[in-house]
């Protein structure tokens, strides 16, 4: 079955520094890779996504890269701010449109 | 625009009692519907998904069941809750898309079984 691995499980960065979260997937049929941000007590919300016909996508301070050959994709947050503190999830789109999620990364941005 | 409603927001239930969590979606037709559980505030475990009325797929064996009586209604149930059923339950929907599509999540239900 599908499997998504996400690293690291926790990430502490100084405000203004960059944060990188990495994920690998196993299902060759996947072609959709979203990233979600979850704040405490709330449902996850999409922050950026990428499809397999694109290698990189950027939205202001957030970027995602995809290496389909190696089956890994990464989230990059530059110039981190305290409001970036949250749990981030990667996911991989498999058959029937359902998503398999990574285990999550707790990001803490310290002033 | 599409919206997803999930209730209740919090629930405390005794062991052995029944459970019914409801989720409804507005503004779209024939969505895929999902129930996820999040234990210890971290990973999202897919419990059930549905591609149509009456069509339910279970991802993991458990004490829970799901039903889809209407196109935009998804219900998570249990006849007798266990302590291990405690967690944060999230309903989500997406369009039908081979290879995946964005999932839109509800605000979740915090279930505590005592």
Interface residues (C-beta under 8 A of the other chain):
Chain A: X29 X30 X31 X32 X33 X34 X36 X40 X41 X42 X43 X44 X45 X46 X49 X52 X87 X89 X91 X92 X93 X94 X95 X96 X97 X98 X99 X100 X101 X102 X103 X104 X106
Chain B: X32 X34 X36 X41 X42 X43 X44 X46 X49 X51 X90 X92 X94 X95 X96 X97 X98 X99 X100 X101 X102 X103 X104 X105 X106 X107 X108 X110
